[in-house]
Amino acid sequence: MVEEMTRTNAFQSVWSETENLYATLHLLSMNRTKDISPLKDDEAIQHLLQEIVAEFERLAFVHLKDKEQLCQQLYVHFKPAYHRLRYGLPQMNPMTGRVQKVYPELHHLTKKSLWVLEKEIGCPVSEEEVAYFTVYFGGWLRRQGTTLDDRKRAIVVCPNGIGISNILIYTLRELFPDILFLDVLSVRNAAEYPLSYDLVFSTVHMRTKAALFVVPPILELQDKHTLRQQVMQELYGYTTESVDVATLLKIISKYATIHEQDQLEKALKSNVYTHTPKITQFSLKEAEKPVLEELLNMQTIQLQPHVSDWKEGIQVAAKPLVDLGTVEERYVDAMIEAIETNGPYVVITPGVAIPHARPEQGVRSLSMSLLKLDEAVDFAPDKPVRLIIILAAVDNDSHLRALIQLTQLLNEPANIEEILSTSDKSVLMEYVHKYSKEEAE
């Protein structure tokens, strides 16, 4: 269209292809009040916008009503913004500073949700464009009567700020939908965090002026129930009446014959302690993430009689990944150093440890390995371990699908018992296959 226009008599000089492209780019990136363009990139841009909106909903734990209408309004701004960002054209936004100051949490969550766009265009989204999106999301929330301002704000802290802590934040978001979870942070980053917060959920003890809740990385039913009581007491000054399942079983046994006490106890605990749905595929968007059996296989699983100490345990457990080239030797040193600095926080459940460190400390690609020991090795005087599972994550979420499946496997004590009693790798692989398949279904 630009070429045809520049060939008309209205243009006295002949335009080169570079000049035509330059004019085209500026036309594409100009703001407009409506857009009924039939250009081919419309569908791709609309799909990208839907992903951004879904990511904002997930991070803010809100449901945006009339999303189709929101996307139509956003599209008018977003389409030219997409071209500005992709080709590096500057955009001034006089509201940027004010938006950051008045709505810091909303701006922060909006910026995080735009990673979807950054991945597509291969560069960061400017603060000016983030501010525009913040205004759109904030206006839509206000329109439907939803605000983030009145929600308590929380951060989740893990010594390395990644890995199993991401499972924890998803669980906490569903356990406490009325709390605004801002970030997963390392202990060091938490000390320098610029946003204000009311609560800290941490896998280790730390100094903070906010209310601190020290939690295990993987929350079982009883842990969730106890934590819910503690948080309610802190926030509202009261707790709901606790139900003692053991006492309940005694009462039932007086008036009825119990044929399978363990199964009944498990069912009662599940009903009494669980009031929120388990982590959903919608909330995690795991479709593109690898399943557990893609990471744990015959090559990355080892069975050994013993190791001299926990450091050697980590070195032996990580060796398949070093040999495969998915991690560097320095990643092994980083895992050991993290435990020496922060204590044995990687022991997530009795007998099981998941050592990990930051991606930039030597991870080349997402990977896992498992070492089963016949004799336990002490990660601390009261923390013997026989299963050492190395996690090498490349980012905050690509490993989550496999890690959820591993969590579900480890949440059944009978599974751990059978795995520890076997001397056959294929038995471990059967469990890995089973939980990969079950979650996928």
Sequence and secondary structure as in RCSB ss.txt:
>XXXX:A:sequence
MVEEMTRTNAFQSVWSETENLYATLHLLSMNRTKDISPLKDDEAIQHLLQEIVAEFERLAFVHLKDKEQLCQQLY
VHFKPAYHRLRYGLPQMNPMTGRVQKVYPELHHLTKKSLWVLEKEIGCPVSEEEVAYFTVYFGGWLRRQGTTLDD
RKRAIVVCPNGIGISNILIYTLRELFPDILFLDVLSVRNAAEYPLSYDLVFSTVHMRTKAALFVVPPILELQDKH
TLRQQVMQELYGYTTESVDVATLLKIISKYATIHEQDQLEKALKSNVYTHTPKITQFSLKEAEKPVLEELLNMQT
IQLQPHVSDWKEGIQVAAKPLVDLGTVEERYVDAMIEAIETNGPYVVITPGVAIPHARPEQGVRSLSMSLLKLDE
AVDFAPDKPVRLIIILAAVDNDSHLRALIQLTQLLNEPANIEEILSTSDKSVLMEYVHKYSKEEAE
>XXXX:A:secstr
 HHHHHTSTT  S   HHHHHHHHHHHHTS  S      TTHHHHHHHHHHHHHHHHHHHT   SSHHHHHHHHH
HHHHHHHHHHHTT     TTHHHHHHH HHHHHHHHHHTHHHHHHHTS   HHHHHHHHHHHHHHHHHTT  STT
SEEEEEE TTSSTHHHHHHHHHHHH TTEEEEEEE HHHHHT  S  SEEEESS    SSEEEE  SS  HHHHH
HHHHHHHHHHHS       HHHHHHHHHHHS  S HHHHHHHHHHHHH  S    HHHHTGGGS  GGGTS TTT
EEEES  SSHHHHHHHHHHHHHHHTSB HHHHHHHHHHHHHH STTEEETEEE     GGGTB S EEEEEEEEE
EEESSTT EEEEEEEEE SSSSTTHHHHHHHHHHHT HHHHHHHHH   HHHHHHHHHHHHHHHH 
